[in-house]
Amino acid sequence: MATAKRAPAGAAVLRGDITKAIRDAVMTELAEVGYGRLSIEAVARRAGVGKTAIYRRWSNKLEMVLEIVSDVAGRSVPLPDTGSFAGDLQLLLMIVGKALQHRIASQIIPDLMAEASRNPQIAETLQKALRTHQQAVGDKLIGQAVARGELPAGTDPDLAVDLLLGPLYWRLAVARTPLPDDYLDKMIVAVTAALKAAN
């Protein structure tokens, strides 16, 4: 007869609801005060937990922020297959545009990018997440477009993602300029023409 496995006596059992409260508190604190001024005390206060609850999960502020940001950044963007390259791009740009304009993300992203220039561990974490996304988006969207005959074989997926997401990131995260109504449509036409001309 099988017996249920029990945690060793004295082992800490980490409650999921507390971990979620801490993660949410970290993201809100990052948005409000930035990485430099974020403190374990403030996170604990916002999460409604003691500092020991945080130290049971992470040994310091950097480790905590890296894991949480890496987890959020590592969540995959839904990759569309609408049946056309223009449709795929429209949907992708709308999803990314909404994410970049999110109340919390719009504060955290520029702050962490600035912090990355001073902290190699943050830089490495962000670069790894971004490279993974870029490769997934490029391989799927460009692969689909090539298979449908909408783009020439040999179209560079990395270049395509740079052309697509670079201007959107610049407008929304750096310049913080609202997008005109026809901006995405013009981007799709321009990017498609540029990719066809590059081959």
PAVEXTI-69446 format. One line per field, with one value per residue: residue in three letters; chain; residue number from 1; z, y, x negated of N, C-alpha, C in turn. Coordinates in Angstrom, 1 decimal, always signed. Example, Ala and Ser with C-alpha at 12.3 -4.5 7.8 and 13.67 -1.06 7.14 Angstrom:
2
rest = (ala:ser)
kette = (A:A)
nr = (1:2)
n.Z = (+7.8:+7.1)
n.Y = (-5.7:-2.2)
n.X = (-13.2:-12.8)
ca.Z = (+7.8:+7.1)
ca.Y = (-4.5:-1.1)
ca.X = (-12.3:-13.7)
c.Z = (+7.8:+7.9)
c.Y = (-3.3:+0.0)
c.X = (-13.2:-12.9)
% end
This chain:
199
rest = (met:ala:thr:ala:lys:arg:ala:pro:ala:gly:ala:ala:val:leu:arg:gly:asp:ile:thr:lys:ala:ile:arg:asp:ala:val:met:thr:glu:leu:ala:glu:val:gly:tyr:gly:arg:leu:ser:ile:glu:ala:val:ala:arg:arg:ala:gly:val:gly:lys:thr:ala:ile:tyr:arg:arg:trp:ser:asn:lys:leu:glu:met:val:leu:glu:ile:val:ser:asp:val:ala:gly:arg:ser:val:pro:leu:pro:asp:thr:gly:ser:phe:ala:gly:asp:leu:gln:leu:leu:leu:met:ile:val:gly:lys:ala:leu:gln:his:arg:ile:ala:ser:gln:ile:ile:pro:asp:leu:met:ala:glu:ala:ser:arg:asn:pro:gln:ile:ala:glu:thr:leu:gln:lys:ala:leu:arg:thr:his:gln:gln:ala:val:gly:asp:lys:leu:ile:gly:gln:ala:val:ala:arg:gly:glu:leu:pro:ala:gly:thr:asp:pro:asp:leu:ala:val:asp:leu:leu:leu:gly:pro:leu:tyr:trp:arg:leu:ala:val:ala:arg:thr:pro:leu:pro:asp:asp:tyr:leu:asp:lys:met:ile:val:ala:val:thr:ala:ala:leu:lys:ala:ala:asn)
kette = (A:A:A:A:A:A:A:A:A:A:A:A:A:A:A:A:A:A:A:A:A:A:A:A:A:A:A:A:A:A:A:A:A:A:A:A:A:A:A:A:A:A:A:A:A:A:A:A:A:A:A:A:A:A:A:A:A:A:A:A:A:A:A:A:A:A:A:A:A:A:A:A:A:A:A:A:A:A:A:A:A:A:A:A:A:A:A:A:A:A:A:A:A:A:A:A:A:A:A:A:A:A:A:A:A:A:A:A:A:A:A:A:A:A:A:A:A:A:A:A:A:A:A:A:A:A:A:A:A:A:A:A:A:A:A:A:A:A:A:A:A:A:A:A:A:A:A:A:A:A:A:A:A:A:A:A:A:A:A:A:A:A:A:A:A:A:A:A:A:A:A:A:A:A:A:A:A:A:A:A:A:A:A:A:A:A:A:A:A:A:A:A:A:A:A:A:A:A:A)
nr = (1:2:3:4:5:6:7:8:9:10:11:12:13:14:15:16:17:18:19:20:21:22:23:24:25:26:27:28:29:30:31:32:33:34:35:36:37:38:39:40:41:42:43:44:45:46:47:48:49:50:51:52:53:54:55:56:57:58:59:60:61:62:63:64:65:66:67:68:69:70:71:72:73:74:75:76:77:78:79:80:81:82:83:84:85:86:87:88:89:90:91:92:93:94:95:96:97:98:99:100:101:102:103:104:105:106:107:108:109:110:111:112:113:114:115:116:117:118:119:120:121:122:123:124:125:126:127:128:129:130:131:132:133:134:135:136:137:138:139:140:141:142:143:144:145:146:147:148:149:150:151:152:153:154:155:156:157:158:159:160:161:162:163:164:165:166:167:168:169:170:171:172:173:174:175:176:177:178:179:180:181:182:183:184:185:186:187:188:189:190:191:192:193:194:195:196:197:198:199)
n.Z = (+0.0:-1.0:+0.5:+1.4:+0.5:+2.8:+3.8:+5.1:+8.6:+10.0:+7.6:+5.5:+4.2:+1.3:+0.8:-1.9:-2.3:-0.8:-2.1:-4.5:-3.7:-2.9:-5.3:-6.9:-5.4:-5.7:-8.5:-8.5:-6.8:-8.2:-10.4:-9.2:-7.7:-8.8:-9.5:-8.1:-5.7:-4.6:-1.9:+0.3:+2.7:+2.0:+0.0:+1.5:+3.2:+1.4:+0.4:+2.6:+4.4:+6.5:+6.5:+6.6:+5.2:+2.6:+2.6:+2.8:+0.3:-1.5:-1.4:-1.5:-2.7:-5.4:-6.4:-6.0:-7.7:-10.2:-10.6:-10.6:-12.6:-14.8:-15.0:-15.7:-18.0:-19.5:-20.2:-22.9:-25.8:-27.4:-30.5:-33.5:-36.1:-38.6:-41.2:-43.0:-43.7:-43.2:-41.5:-39.4:-38.5:-37.8:-35.6:-33.8:-33.4:-32.2:-29.8:-28.6:-28.5:-26.7:-24.4:-23.9:-23.3:-20.9:-17.6:-15.4:-16.7:-18.5:-16.8:-15.6:-17.6:-18.9:-16.7:-15.9:-18.1:-18.1:-15.6:-16.4:-17.8:-15.8:-14.3:-14.7:-14.3:-14.4:-17.0:-18.5:-17.8:-18.9:-21.6:-22.3:-22.1:-24.0:-26.4:-26.6:-27.0:-29.4:-31.2:-31.2:-32.2:-34.7:-36.0:-36.2:-37.3:-39.7:-40.8:-41.4:-43.3:-45.3:-46.1:-47.1:-49.4:-49.2:-48.4:-49.6:-49.7:-47.4:-46.1:-43.4:-40.2:-37.7:-38.5:-39.4:-37.0:-35.6:-37.3:-37.0:-34.2:-33.1:-33.8:-32.6:-29.9:-29.5:-29.9:-27.9:-25.4:-25.1:-26.4:-25.6:-27.1:-28.3:-30.5:-33.8:-35.4:-37.9:-37.7:-37.3:-39.6:-41.6:-40.7:-41.2:-44.0:-44.7:-43.4:-44.6:-47.3:-47.0:-46.2:-48.4:-50.3:-49.2:-50.0)
n.Y = (-1.2:+2.1:+5.0:+8.4:+11.0:+12.8:+16.1:+16.7:+16.9:+20.1:+21.4:+24.2:+25.1:+26.6:+28.9:+29.3:+31.5:+33.5:+33.8:+34.7:+37.2:+38.5:+38.6:+40.2:+42.5:+43.2:+43.9:+46.1:+47.9:+48.2:+49.5:+51.9:+53.0:+52.2:+50.1:+50.9:+52.2:+50.3:+48.3:+45.5:+45.7:+47.5:+46.0:+43.8:+45.0:+46.0:+43.6:+42.5:+40.8:+39.3:+40.2:+37.8:+36.0:+36.7:+36.3:+33.6:+32.8:+34.1:+35.2:+37.8:+41.2:+41.6:+38.9:+38.3:+40.2:+39.6:+36.9:+37.2:+39.2:+37.9:+35.7:+37.0:+38.4:+36.2:+35.0:+33.8:+35.6:+35.5:+33.9:+34.8:+33.2:+34.1:+33.6:+35.3:+37.4:+40.1:+40.2:+38.7:+40.4:+42.7:+41.8:+40.9:+43.3:+44.8:+43.4:+43.6:+46.4:+47.0:+45.7:+47.2:+49.6:+49.1:+49.9:+49.3:+48.0:+50.0:+51.6:+50.0:+48.8:+50.8:+51.6:+49.3:+48.8:+50.9:+50.3:+48.0:+48.8:+49.3:+47.1:+44.0:+41.5:+41.9:+42.9:+40.6:+38.8:+40.2:+40.3:+37.6:+36.8:+38.5:+37.7:+35.1:+35.5:+37.0:+35.2:+33.2:+34.7:+35.6:+33.2:+31.9:+33.8:+34.8:+32.4:+31.3:+33.2:+32.9:+30.3:+30.6:+32.0:+34.7:+36.2:+36.2:+33.2:+32.8:+35.1:+37.2:+36.4:+37.6:+40.3:+41.0:+41.0:+43.0:+45.2:+45.3:+45.5:+47.3:+50.1:+50.3:+49.9:+52.1:+54.3:+53.9:+53.1:+54.6:+57.3:+57.7:+58.4:+58.8:+56.4:+57.2:+56.7:+55.3:+54.2:+51.6:+50.2:+51.5:+50.9:+48.1:+47.9:+49.2:+47.6:+45.1:+45.7:+46.5:+44.1:+42.4:+43.8:+43.4:+41.0)
n.X = (-0.8:-0.6:-2.1:-1.4:-3.6:-5.5:-6.5:-9.8:-10.3:-10.2:-10.7:-10.3:-7.2:-6.3:-3.8:-1.7:+0.1:-1.1:-3.6:-2.7:-1.5:-3.8:-5.3:-3.5:-3.7:-6.4:-6.5:-4.8:-6.1:-8.5:-7.5:-6.7:-8.8:-11.2:-14.2:-16.5:-15.6:-14.0:-13.0:-13.4:-11.9:-9.9:-8.6:-7.7:-6.0:-4.0:-3.1:-2.0:-3.3:-5.8:-9.4:-10.8:-9.4:-10.0:-12.8:-12.8:-12.4:-14.0:-17.4:-18.3:-17.7:-18.4:-18.4:-15.7:-14.4:-15.5:-14.6:-11.8:-11.3:-12.5:-10.7:-8.3:-9.1:-9.8:-7.4:-5.5:-4.7:-1.5:-1.6:-0.4:+1.6:+3.0:+3.5:+2.5:-0.4:-0.2:+2.0:+1.1:-1.0:+0.4:+1.9:-0.1:-1.5:+0.4:+0.8:-1.8:-2.0:+0.1:-0.9:-3.3:-2.2:-1.0:+0.0:-1.8:-4.0:-4.9:-6.3:-8.2:-9.8:-11.5:-13.0:-14.3:-15.8:-17.6:-18.9:-20.1:-22.3:-24.1:-24.2:-25.4:-24.2:-21.4:-21.3:-22.0:-19.9:-17.7:-18.5:-18.6:-15.9:-14.8:-16.1:-15.2:-12.4:-12.6:-13.6:-11.6:-9.3:-10.3:-11.0:-8.5:-6.6:-7.9:-8.6:-6.0:-5.1:-7.0:-6.5:-3.9:-4.4:-4.5:-6.7:-10.1:-12.2:-14.8:-14.5:-15.5:-14.9:-15.6:-16.2:-13.7:-12.2:-13.5:-12.9:-10.2:-9.5:-11.3:-10.7:-8.2:-8.8:-10.5:-8.7:-6.8:-8.0:-10.3:-10.3:-7.7:-5.4:-2.1:-0.5:+0.4:+3.6:+3.4:+0.9:-0.1:+0.8:-0.7:-3.2:-3.2:-3.0:-5.4:-7.4:-7.0:-7.6:-10.3:-11.4:-11.0:-12.5:-15.1:-16.0)
ca.Z = (+0.0:-1.1:+1.5:+0.9:+0.8:+3.7:+3.9:+6.3:+9.8:+10.1:+6.3:+5.3:+3.1:+0.8:+0.3:-3.2:-2.2:-0.3:-3.2:-5.5:-3.1:-3.0:-6.8:-7.3:-4.7:-6.3:-9.7:-8.2:-6.2:-9.3:-11.2:-8.4:-7.2:-9.6:-8.9:-7.2:-4.4:-4.1:-0.7:+0.9:+3.7:+1.3:-0.7:+2.5:+3.7:+0.4:+0.3:+3.9:+4.9:+7.2:+5.7:+6.6:+4.1:+1.4:+2.6:+2.6:-1.1:-2.2:-0.4:-1.6:-3.6:-6.8:-6.8:-6.1:-8.8:-11.4:-10.8:-10.9:-13.9:-15.8:-15.2:-16.4:-19.4:-20.2:-20.7:-24.3:-26.5:-28.3:-31.8:-34.3:-37.5:-39.1:-42.6:-43.9:-43.0:-42.8:-40.4:-38.3:-38.0:-37.2:-34.3:-33.0:-33.0:-31.2:-28.5:-28.0:-28.2:-25.4:-23.3:-23.7:-22.7:-19.6:-16.5:-14.7:-17.7:-19.0:-15.8:-15.2:-18.7:-19.1:-15.5:-15.9:-19.2:-17.5:-14.6:-17.1:-18.2:-14.6:-13.6:-15.8:-14.1:-14.9:-18.4:-19.0:-17.7:-19.9:-23.0:-22.6:-22.3:-25.3:-27.5:-26.7:-27.7:-30.8:-32.1:-31.4:-33.1:-36.0:-36.7:-36.5:-38.3:-40.9:-41.4:-42.0:-44.4:-46.4:-46.5:-47.9:-50.5:-49.0:-48.3:-50.2:-48.9:-47.0:-45.3:-42.1:-39.1:-36.7:-39.1:-39.5:-35.7:-35.3:-38.1:-36.5:-32.8:-32.7:-33.9:-31.6:-28.6:-29.5:-29.8:-26.7:-24.2:-25.0:-26.7:-25.0:-28.0:-28.7:-31.9:-34.6:-35.8:-39.0:-37.6:-37.4:-41.0:-42.3:-40.3:-41.8:-45.4:-44.8:-43.1:-45.7:-48.5:-46.7:-46.2:-49.8:-50.9:-48.7:-50.6)
ca.Y = (+0.0:+3.4:+6.0:+9.8:+11.6:+14.0:+17.0:+16.4:+17.7:+21.4:+22.0:+25.3:+24.9:+27.9:+29.0:+29.9:+32.8:+34.5:+34.0:+35.6:+38.5:+39.1:+38.9:+41.4:+43.7:+43.6:+44.6:+47.4:+48.7:+48.5:+50.6:+53.2:+53.6:+51.8:+49.1:+51.5:+52.5:+49.2:+47.7:+44.3:+46.2:+48.0:+44.8:+43.0:+45.9:+46.0:+42.2:+42.2:+39.7:+39.7:+40.0:+36.4:+35.3:+37.0:+35.7:+32.1:+32.5:+34.8:+35.6:+39.3:+42.0:+41.3:+37.6:+38.3:+40.9:+38.8:+35.8:+37.7:+39.9:+36.9:+35.0:+37.9:+38.6:+34.9:+34.6:+33.9:+36.4:+34.7:+34.1:+34.6:+32.6:+34.6:+33.2:+36.3:+38.1:+41.4:+39.9:+38.3:+41.5:+43.5:+41.2:+40.9:+44.7:+45.3:+42.7:+44.2:+47.8:+47.1:+45.4:+48.3:+50.8:+48.7:+50.9:+48.9:+47.7:+51.2:+52.2:+49.1:+48.5:+51.8:+51.6:+48.1:+48.9:+51.8:+49.6:+47.0:+49.4:+49.4:+45.8:+42.9:+40.4:+42.4:+43.0:+39.2:+38.3:+40.8:+39.9:+36.2:+36.8:+39.2:+36.9:+33.9:+36.0:+37.4:+34.0:+32.6:+35.5:+35.6:+31.8:+31.5:+34.7:+34.8:+31.0:+31.2:+34.1:+32.3:+29.1:+31.0:+32.7:+36.2:+36.7:+35.3:+32.3:+33.4:+36.4:+37.1:+36.6:+38.6:+41.6:+41.3:+41.4:+44.4:+46.2:+45.4:+45.8:+48.4:+51.4:+50.3:+50.1:+53.5:+55.2:+53.7:+53.0:+55.6:+58.6:+57.8:+59.2:+58.0:+56.0:+57.7:+55.6:+54.6:+53.9:+50.1:+49.9:+52.1:+50.0:+46.8:+48.1:+49.6:+46.5:+44.1:+46.2:+46.4:+42.7:+41.9:+44.5:+43.0:+39.7)
ca.X = (+0.0:-1.4:-1.9:-1.6:-4.9:-5.4:-7.6:-10.5:-9.9:-10.9:-10.9:-9.3:-6.3:-6.0:-2.5:-1.6:+0.7:-2.1:-4.5:-2.0:-1.4:-5.2:-5.6:-2.7:-4.2:-7.7:-6.2:-4.2:-7.2:-9.4:-6.8:-6.5:-10.1:-12.4:-15.0:-17.4:-15.0:-13.1:-13.6:-12.8:-11.0:-8.7:-7.9:-7.1:-4.8:-3.0:-2.6:-1.3:-4.0:-7.1:-10.6:-11.3:-8.7:-10.7:-14.1:-12.7:-12.3:-15.2:-18.4:-18.6:-16.9:-18.7:-17.9:-14.3:-13.9:-15.9:-13.7:-10.4:-11.3:-12.7:-9.5:-7.4:-9.7:-9.8:-6.1:-5.5:-3.7:-0.8:-2.0:+0.8:+1.6:+4.3:+3.6:+1.7:-1.5:+0.3:+2.9:+0.2:-1.7:+1.4:+2.3:-1.3:-1.8:+1.5:+0.5:-3.0:-1.7:+0.8:-1.9:-4.2:-1.5:-0.4:-0.4:-3.0:-5.1:-5.5:-7.2:-9.3:-10.7:-12.6:-13.9:-15.2:-16.8:-18.6:-19.6:-20.9:-23.6:-24.9:-24.2:-25.5:-23.2:-20.1:-21.5:-22.1:-18.6:-16.8:-18.9:-18.3:-14.5:-14.5:-16.6:-14.2:-11.2:-12.9:-13.8:-10.3:-8.5:-10.9:-10.9:-7.1:-5.9:-8.6:-8.5:-4.7:-5.0:-7.8:-5.7:-2.7:-4.9:-4.4:-8.1:-11.1:-13.0:-16.0:-14.2:-16.2:-13.9:-16.1:-16.1:-12.3:-11.7:-14.1:-12.2:-8.8:-9.3:-12.1:-10.0:-7.1:-9.4:-11.0:-7.6:-6.0:-8.8:-11.4:-9.7:-6.4:-4.5:-1.0:-0.5:+1.6:+4.6:+2.9:-0.6:-0.4:+1.0:-1.8:-4.4:-3.1:-3.4:-6.8:-8.2:-6.8:-8.3:-11.7:-11.9:-11.0:-13.7:-16.3:-16.4)
c.Z = (+0.0:+0.0:+0.9:+1.4:+1.7:+3.7:+5.2:+7.4:+9.8:+8.7:+6.1:+4.1:+2.6:+0.2:-1.0:-3.2:-1.7:-1.3:-4.2:-5.0:-3.2:-4.4:-7.2:-6.6:-5.3:-7.6:-9.5:-7.7:-7.3:-10.2:-10.5:-8.1:-8.0:-8.8:-7.8:-5.8:-3.9:-2.9:-0.3:+1.8:+3.0:+0.6:+0.4:+3.0:+2.7:+0.3:+1.5:+4.5:+5.7:+6.2:+5.6:+5.5:+2.7:+1.4:+2.6:+1.2:-1.9:-1.1:-0.4:-2.6:-5.0:-7.3:-6.9:-7.4:-10.1:-11.7:-11.3:-12.3:-15.0:-16.0:-16.0:-17.9:-20.2:-20.7:-22.2:-24.8:-27.4:-29.8:-32.8:-35.6:-38.1:-40.6:-43.6:-43.1:-42.4:-41.5:-39.2:-37.6:-37.3:-35.7:-33.3:-32.5:-32.0:-29.8:-27.8:-27.6:-26.9:-24.2:-22.9:-23.0:-21.4:-18.5:-15.8:-15.6:-18.2:-18.1:-15.6:-16.3:-18.8:-17.9:-15.5:-17.0:-18.8:-16.5:-15.2:-17.5:-17.0:-13.9:-14.6:-15.6:-14.6:-16.4:-19.1:-18.9:-18.7:-21.3:-23.3:-22.9:-23.7:-26.5:-27.7:-27.4:-29.2:-31.7:-32.3:-32.4:-34.5:-36.7:-37.1:-37.6:-39.6:-41.6:-42.1:-43.3:-45.6:-47.0:-47.4:-49.2:-50.4:-48.9:-49.0:-49.3:-48.6:-46.3:-43.9:-41.0:-38.1:-37.2:-39.1:-38.1:-35.3:-36.0:-37.5:-35.1:-32.4:-32.7:-32.8:-30.2:-28.5:-29.2:-28.4:-25.4:-24.0:-25.2:-26.0:-25.8:-28.4:-30.2:-32.6:-35.1:-36.9:-38.9:-37.8:-38.9:-41.8:-42.0:-41.1:-43.3:-45.5:-44.5:-44.1:-46.9:-48.3:-46.7:-47.5:-50.5:-50.5:-49.2:-52.0)
c.Y = (+1.3:+4.3:+7.4:+10.3:+12.8:+14.8:+16.6:+17.4:+19.0:+22.0:+23.0:+24.9:+26.3:+28.0:+29.8:+31.3:+33.9:+34.8:+34.9:+37.0:+39.2:+39.5:+40.2:+42.7:+44.2:+44.4:+46.0:+48.4:+49.1:+49.6:+51.9:+53.8:+53.2:+50.8:+49.7:+51.8:+51.4:+48.6:+46.4:+44.7:+46.7:+46.9:+44.0:+43.7:+45.8:+44.7:+41.8:+40.9:+40.2:+39.5:+38.6:+35.6:+35.5:+36.3:+34.2:+31.8:+33.0:+35.3:+37.1:+39.9:+41.6:+39.9:+37.6:+39.0:+40.1:+37.7:+36.2:+38.3:+38.8:+36.0:+35.7:+38.0:+37.3:+34.4:+34.8:+34.8:+35.5:+34.9:+33.8:+33.8:+32.9:+34.2:+34.2:+37.0:+39.4:+41.2:+39.5:+39.5:+42.5:+43.1:+41.3:+42.4:+45.3:+44.7:+43.4:+45.7:+47.9:+46.7:+46.5:+49.5:+50.4:+49.6:+50.5:+48.7:+48.9:+51.9:+51.3:+48.9:+49.5:+51.8:+50.4:+48.2:+49.9:+51.1:+48.5:+47.5:+49.5:+48.0:+44.7:+41.8:+40.7:+42.4:+41.6:+38.6:+38.9:+40.4:+38.5:+36.1:+37.4:+38.3:+35.7:+34.4:+36.3:+36.2:+33.3:+33.3:+35.4:+34.3:+31.6:+32.4:+34.7:+33.4:+30.8:+32.0:+33.5:+31.1:+29.5:+31.7:+34.2:+36.9:+35.7:+34.4:+33.0:+34.7:+36.2:+37.4:+37.6:+40.0:+42.0:+41.7:+42.8:+45.5:+46.4:+46.0:+47.0:+49.7:+51.4:+50.6:+51.6:+54.4:+55.1:+53.7:+54.0:+57.0:+58.8:+58.7:+58.3:+57.6:+56.6:+56.5:+54.7:+54.1:+52.5:+49.7:+50.3:+51.2:+48.7:+46.9:+48.3:+48.4:+45.4:+44.5:+46.1:+45.0:+42.1:+42.5:+44.0:+41.7:+39.8)
c.X = (-0.9:-1.1:-2.1:-2.9:-4.7:-6.6:-8.4:-10.2:-10.8:-11.1:-9.9:-8.5:-5.9:-4.6:-2.4:-0.9:-0.2:-3.1:-3.9:-1.9:-2.8:-5.5:-4.8:-3.3:-5.5:-7.4:-5.6:-5.3:-8.2:-8.8:-6.8:-7.8:-11.3:-13.2:-15.9:-16.8:-14.1:-13.8:-12.8:-11.7:-9.7:-7.9:-7.1:-5.8:-3.7:-2.3:-1.8:-2.0:-5.2:-8.3:-11.1:-10.6:-9.4:-12.1:-14.0:-12.7:-13.5:-16.1:-18.7:-17.7:-17.1:-18.2:-16.4:-13.8:-14.3:-14.9:-12.3:-10.3:-11.6:-11.5:-8.5:-7.8:-9.7:-8.5:-5.9:-4.4:-2.9:-1.2:-0.9:+0.5:+2.9:+4.6:+3.0:+0.7:-1.0:+1.2:+2.1:-0.5:-0.8:+1.7:+1.1:-1.6:-0.8:+1.2:-0.7:-2.7:-0.9:-0.1:-2.8:-3.5:-0.8:-0.9:-1.7:-4.2:-5.7:-6.4:-8.4:-10.3:-11.8:-13.6:-14.8:-16.2:-17.9:-19.5:-20.5:-22.3:-24.6:-25.1:-24.2:-24.5:-21.8:-20.2:-21.4:-20.7:-17.7:-17.2:-18.5:-16.8:-14.1:-14.9:-15.6:-13.0:-11.4:-12.9:-12.4:-9.4:-9.0:-10.7:-9.4:-6.5:-6.6:-8.5:-7.1:-4.6:-5.8:-7.0:-4.5:-3.1:-4.8:-5.7:-9.0:-11.8:-14.3:-15.8:-14.8:-15.2:-14.3:-15.9:-14.6:-11.8:-12.2:-13.3:-10.8:-8.7:-10.2:-11.4:-8.9:-7.7:-9.9:-9.8:-7.0:-6.8:-9.8:-10.8:-8.4:-5.4:-3.3:-1.0:+0.7:+2.4:+4.0:+1.5:-0.9:-0.2:-0.2:-3.1:-4.4:-3.5:-4.9:-7.7:-8.2:-7.7:-9.8:-12.2:-12.0:-12.2:-15.0:-16.9:-16.8)
% end
